[in-house]
Amino acid sequence: MTAMFWPVVIFMAISLAIGLYTYTQVQGSSRRYTVCGKSMPFLVVGTALAAQSIDGNATLGNTSLTFSNGVWAGLAIPVGLALSLLLVGRFLAEPLNRMDLLTLPEFFYRRYGKSTELVTSVITVTCFIVLIAGNLSAVAWILSNVSGLSYGSALAIGTGVILLYTIAGGLYAAIWTDFFQIHIAIIGFLLGAGWLCWNHGFDTIMAAVPAATLSLSQMFTVEGGGLVNWAALLSLAVGNAMALDFMERVFSARTPGTARKACYYAAGWTLVIGLCASFLGLAGLSLMTGVTDARMVLPQLANGVLPFWIGVLIFVGVLGASMSTANGAMLVISVVLARNIFQRWSSRRLTDQTLLFLSRAFALPTAALAGWLAFVRPEPGVLLVVAFDIVFAGCVVPLFFGVHWPRANANGALAAILTGTTARVVCHFTVPPHLAGLDTLLPPLFSLGAFLAVSLLTETAEAFRPSTESLDEALDG
C-alpha cells in the first residue's frame, strides 16, 4: 500500500456516489438515460467531450510514448484527438444533433437502411469492447500499484464500480462523473507542468533532452517512425468521428450550435493537457534515470519528483480519465445493443420501459466481456489499434459522405464498409514491419474508391437522403 492509496479510494468512492445519485435524474425514461433528454448546455457538453478525449492513452500513454519513442510519437495522440473534435464540430455536430438521434448507428439506419445499420453496429460494438478493456486495464493497473492487490482483484473492483454507476444513471452518470473527474486531471497536469518549469526551468529541462527525441524525422522519415506516427494521428483525427461515446455527448446538447461549440472547447483542452503530458515525458528524460518501464514515468514523477498534492491530482486524474472513457463506452455499447440491434430486429415494438431495462441489462455482458479481455490481455495495444483502424477504414467514409453528399446510397455504404474492413484485416497480415503505418493509411482509400464507384453505378432518382423523421418513426423500421 502506497501513500496514494487513500486518495485513490476516496476519489473512486466520490465517483461512485455521484454516479449512483444520477439514478434520480433518469426518471424512468430511456431517452433521458441515453442522451439526458437532449438538454445539456455548452459547458457541460464541452467538458464531457474533453473527458472522453483526455483518456489514459492521451495522458499516461502519451507520457510513456514521449519518453520511449520521442515527442512526436506521444503528441500524435492528443493532436489527433483534438483534430477529431474540430472535424466533428465543423462537419458533423450540427447536422447530426439536428436529426435528434440517440445513437450513431441510428444515422446509418436513417440514411442507408437496416442492413447498413446492423453491420455498423456490430463493427463499432466490437471495437468499443476493446476500448473498454484497454481502459479497465489501466484502472486495474493503477489500483494494483497503489493498493498491493493482485491485478485480477483490482480489475474486478474497478469494473464493478464503473458498471454500477453506468447502470444507475446512464449518460447522466457519465457526464456528472466526467465533470468531477476531468477537472482534477486538468488541474493536476497544469500544475505539474507549471511546477516543473518554475522549479527546474523549462530551458534546463529541454537542454537535457536528447536531440533525437525532438527530431522531426519522427514525422518525415520512414526510419524515424513517420508512417506509424502519421497513421496514429490520422486514424484518431478522422476515425474518431465514429466514436460512439463522443457522439452521445454531441446528441445530448440542447441545440446544434451548442454541440458545435462544445466540440471546439473540448479540442482546446485536449491539446493543452496533451502538451502538458508530453512535457512530463520530456521532464522524465531530464530528471530521472534508471527507468526501465516507460509506463512508470508518470507514476514516478508523481511520487518522487512533484509535490505530493500535485502528484495525487495527476495520479487520480489519470485514473479518472480511464474511468470516464470506460464508463462512456460501456453505456453506449449497451444502448446500441438494445436499440440498434435487439429493438430494430425484434418482431414487436418495445416500450420505452423495456428499452430502458434492456439498455441497463446489456451493460452486464458488456462489462463482463471487456473485463475478461482486460484480464487475458492486460496490454491490448495491438488489438486496440487494429480495432479503431477498422472503424477508420470502413465506416468513416459513409458517415461524412452520408451527411454532405446527397448521391450517397446504401449500396455504396455497404461496399465501403466491407471493402475498408477487409482491406484493413488483410493489410494487418501482409504489410511488412518496416512499412508499418501503411496498413492504417491505405484501407480508407480503398473504402472511398468503393463508396464512390458503387454509389454512382447504383444511383437512382429516389436516392435515400438524410431524414428528419422523429425518433418514433425511425424506430418503427
LINCOR-V107978 format. One record per pair of residues at least 6 apart in sequence whose ideal C-beta (glycine too) atoms are under 7 Angstrom apart, sorted by the first residue. I is the first residue (numbers start at 1). GAP is how many residues later the second one is. D is the distance in whole Angstrom. If there is no record, write none. Layout:
BEGIN
I/GAP/D, I/GAP/D
END
This chain:
BEGIN
1/146/6, 1/147/5, 2/144/5, 3/305/7, 4/142/4, 4/308/7, 4/311/5, 5/141/5, 5/142/6, 7/305/5, 7/309/6, 8/135/7, 8/138/5, 8/308/6, 8/311/6, 11/305/4, 11/308/7, 11/309/7, 12/149/6, 14/166/7, 15/162/5, 15/165/7, 15/166/6, 15/308/6, 16/145/5, 16/148/7, 16/149/6, 18/158/5, 18/159/5, 18/162/6, 19/146/2, 19/149/6, 19/150/6, 19/154/4, 19/158/5, 20/144/7, 20/145/6, 20/148/5, 22/146/6, 22/147/3, 22/150/4, 22/151/4, 22/154/5, 23/145/4, 23/146/5, 25/7/7, 25/144/6, 25/147/4, 26/6/5, 26/7/5, 26/143/6, 26/144/6, 26/146/6, 28/325/7, 28/328/7, 29/323/7, 30/322/5, 30/325/4, 30/326/4, 30/329/6, 31/6/6, 33/137/4, 33/138/7, 33/323/6, 33/326/6, 34/68/5, 34/136/6, 34/137/6, 34/301/5, 34/325/7, 35/67/6, 35/136/6, 35/213/6, 35/216/5, 35/217/4, 36/135/5, 36/136/6, 36/139/7, 36/216/5, 38/213/7, 38/214/6, 38/216/6, 39/215/5, 40/135/7, 40/212/5, 40/213/6, 40/214/6, 41/213/6, 41/217/7, 42/216/5, 42/219/6, 42/220/6, 44/131/6, 44/135/7, 45/204/6, 45/207/6, 45/208/5, 45/213/6, 45/214/7, 45/217/4, 46/216/4, 46/219/3, 46/220/5, 47/131/6, 47/132/5, 47/135/6, 48/126/7, 48/127/5, 48/130/5, 48/201/5, 49/36/7, 49/197/6, 49/200/5, 49/213/6, 49/214/6, 49/217/4, 50/132/6, 50/216/4, 50/219/4, 50/220/6, 51/127/4, 51/130/6, 51/131/4, 51/273/4, 52/193/5, 52/194/6, 52/197/7, 52/272/7, 52/273/6, 52/276/5, 53/28/5, 53/32/6, 53/213/6, 53/217/4, 54/128/6, 54/131/6, 54/215/7, 54/216/6, 54/219/5, 54/267/5, 55/80/6, 55/266/5, 55/267/6, 55/270/4, 56/79/6, 56/82/4, 56/262/6, 56/265/6, 56/266/4, 57/20/6, 58/19/5, 58/20/5, 58/23/6, 58/212/7, 58/216/6, 58/219/7, 59/126/7, 59/218/5, 59/259/5, 59/262/5, 60/78/7, 60/235/7, 60/238/6, 60/258/5, 61/16/6, 62/12/4, 62/15/5, 62/16/6, 62/212/6, 62/215/4, 62/216/6, 62/219/7, 63/11/7, 63/214/5, 63/217/5, 63/218/4, 63/234/6, 63/235/5, 64/230/4, 64/231/5, 64/233/6, 65/8/4, 65/9/4, 66/7/7, 66/8/3, 66/212/5, 66/215/3, 66/216/6, 67/214/4, 67/217/5, 67/218/6, 67/227/5, 67/230/5, 68/226/4, 69/156/7, 70/142/7, 70/143/5, 70/148/5, 71/142/6, 71/143/6, 71/207/6, 71/211/6, 72/146/4, 72/147/5, 72/157/6, 73/145/6, 73/152/6, 73/156/6, 74/204/5, 74/207/6, 75/199/7, 75/203/5, 76/153/5, 76/156/4, 76/157/4, 77/155/7, 77/159/7, 77/197/7, 78/192/6, 78/193/6, 78/196/2, 79/154/6, 79/192/7, 79/195/7, 80/152/6, 80/153/4, 80/156/3, 80/157/5, 81/155/5, 81/159/6, 81/189/5, 82/185/4, 82/188/4, 82/189/4, 83/154/4, 84/152/6, 84/153/5, 84/156/4, 84/157/6, 85/178/5, 85/181/5, 85/182/4, 85/185/6, 86/177/7, 86/178/7, 86/181/5, 87/150/7, 87/151/7, 87/154/6, 88/153/5, 88/158/7, 88/162/7, 88/175/5, 89/171/5, 89/174/3, 89/175/5, 91/309/6, 91/312/7, 91/313/7, 92/149/6, 92/311/6, 93/157/5, 93/163/7, 93/166/4, 93/167/4, 93/170/5, 94/162/4, 94/163/7, 94/165/6, 94/166/5, 95/308/5, 96/11/6, 96/151/7, 96/154/6, 96/155/7, 97/153/6, 97/154/6, 97/156/6, 97/159/4, 97/162/4, 98/158/5, 99/8/7, 99/11/7, 99/367/7, 99/369/6, 100/371/6, 101/6/6, 101/150/5, 102/149/7, 102/237/6, 102/369/7, 103/141/7, 103/229/7, 103/232/6, 103/233/5, 103/236/6, 103/237/6, 104/138/7, 104/140/5, 104/143/4, 105/12/5, 105/15/5, 105/16/4, 105/19/7, 105/231/6, 105/235/4, 106/234/6, 106/368/6, 107/295/7, 108/8/5, 108/9/5, 108/12/5, 109/8/4, 109/235/7, 109/365/7, 110/356/7, 110/357/5, 110/359/7, 110/364/6, 111/291/4, 111/353/6, 111/355/6, 112/286/7, 112/290/7, 112/298/4, 112/301/4, 112/352/7, 113/297/5, 114/230/6, 114/363/6, 115/299/7, 116/294/6, 116/297/5, 116/298/6, 117/223/6, 117/227/7, 118/223/7, 119/295/7, 119/298/6, 120/275/6, 120/297/7, 121/215/5, 121/219/5, 121/220/5, 123/267/6, 123/268/6, 123/271/7, 123/272/6, 123/298/7, 124/118/7, 124/120/6, 124/212/7, 124/267/6, 125/208/5, 125/211/6, 125/212/7, 126/261/7, 127/260/4, 127/261/6, 127/263/6, 127/264/5, 128/116/6, 128/201/5, 128/204/7, 128/205/5, 129/204/7, 129/237/7, 129/240/6, 129/241/5, 129/244/7, 130/243/7, 130/250/6, 130/253/5, 130/254/6, 130/257/4, 131/198/5, 131/253/7, 132/194/5, 132/197/5, 132/198/6, 132/238/4, 133/237/5, 133/240/4, 133/241/4, 133/247/5, 134/246/5, 134/250/5, 135/187/4, 135/190/5, 135/191/4, 136/19/6, 136/22/6, 136/23/6, 136/190/6, 136/234/6, 136/235/6, 136/238/4, 137/237/4, 137/241/5, 137/242/7, 137/243/7, 138/184/4, 139/19/4, 139/180/6, 139/183/5, 139/184/6, 139/187/7, 140/11/6, 140/14/4, 140/15/4, 140/18/5, 140/234/7, 142/176/7, 142/177/5, 143/6/6, 143/11/4, 143/14/6, 143/15/6, 144/6/7, 144/7/5, 144/10/4, 145/154/7, 147/7/7, 151/227/7, 152/223/6, 155/216/6, 155/219/6, 155/220/6, 159/208/6, 159/212/4, 162/161/6, 162/164/5, 162/165/5, 162/168/7, 163/167/7, 163/200/6, 163/204/4, 165/8/5, 165/12/7, 166/7/6, 166/161/5, 166/164/5, 166/165/5, 166/197/6, 167/193/5, 167/196/5, 170/161/6, 171/77/6, 171/81/6, 171/160/6, 173/154/7, 174/153/5, 174/154/5, 174/157/6, 177/147/6, 177/150/7, 178/146/5, 181/139/3, 181/142/6, 181/143/5, 182/138/7, 182/142/7, 184/129/6, 184/132/6, 184/133/5, 184/136/6, 185/88/7, 185/132/3, 185/133/7, 185/135/6, 185/136/5, 186/83/7, 186/87/6, 187/126/6, 188/122/6, 188/125/3, 188/126/4, 188/129/4, 189/84/5, 189/87/4, 189/88/6, 189/125/6, 189/128/7, 190/86/6, 191/119/5, 191/122/7, 192/84/7, 192/88/6, 192/114/6, 192/118/5, 192/122/5, 193/83/4, 193/86/5, 193/87/7, 195/111/6, 195/112/7, 195/115/6, 196/9/7, 196/87/5, 200/87/7, 205/77/6, 205/78/5, 205/81/5, 206/76/7, 208/77/7, 208/78/4, 209/73/5, 209/76/5, 209/77/6, 213/72/6, 215/9/7, 217/7/4, 218/6/5, 218/7/5, 218/8/7, 218/11/6, 219/7/5, 219/10/6, 219/11/7, 220/6/5, 227/208/6, 227/209/6, 227/210/3, 227/211/6, 228/208/5, 228/209/4, 230/207/6, 231/206/4, 231/209/4, 231/210/5, 234/207/7, 235/153/6, 235/154/6, 235/157/5, 235/205/5, 238/154/6, 238/158/6, 239/149/6, 239/152/5, 239/153/3, 239/157/6, 240/6/7, 241/155/6, 241/158/6, 242/149/5, 242/153/5, 242/154/6, 242/157/6, 244/88/4, 244/92/7, 245/83/4, 245/84/5, 245/87/5, 248/84/5, 250/9/5, 253/6/4, 253/9/6, 280/18/6, 280/21/6, 281/16/6, 283/18/7, 284/7/7, 284/13/4, 284/17/6, 287/18/6, 288/12/6, 291/6/6, 291/9/7, 298/16/7, 298/20/7, 299/16/7, 302/9/3, 302/12/5, 302/13/5, 303/8/6, 330/33/6, 330/36/6, 330/37/6, 333/33/5, 334/25/5, 334/28/4, 334/29/4, 334/32/5, 335/24/5, 337/25/4, 338/17/6, 338/20/4, 338/21/5, 338/24/5, 339/16/6, 342/16/6, 343/7/5, 343/12/6, 343/132/6, 344/133/6, 373/7/6, 377/6/6, 386/42/6, 389/35/5, 389/51/5, 390/31/5, 390/34/5, 392/48/7, 392/52/6, 393/27/4, 393/28/6, 393/30/6, 393/31/4, 393/50/4, 393/51/5, 393/54/6, 394/22/6, 394/23/4, 394/26/3, 394/27/4, 394/53/6, 395/22/6, 396/48/7, 397/19/5, 397/47/7, 397/50/5, 397/51/5, 397/54/5, 398/10/7, 398/15/4, 398/18/5, 398/19/6, 398/53/6, 401/7/5, 401/50/6, 402/6/5, 402/11/7, 402/64/7, 403/63/7, 406/57/6, 406/59/6, 407/48/6, 407/52/6, 407/56/6, 408/47/5, 409/46/5, 409/49/6, 409/50/7, 409/54/6, 409/55/6, 410/54/6, 411/43/5, 411/44/7, 411/47/4, 412/39/5, 412/42/4, 412/43/3, 413/38/7, 415/35/4, 415/36/6, 415/39/4, 416/31/4, 416/34/5, 416/35/4, 419/27/5, 419/28/5, 419/31/4, 420/23/5, 420/24/6, 420/26/6, 420/27/3, 423/19/7, 423/20/4, 423/23/5, 424/15/7, 424/19/4, 427/12/4, 427/15/6, 427/16/6, 428/11/6, 431/7/5, 431/8/4
END
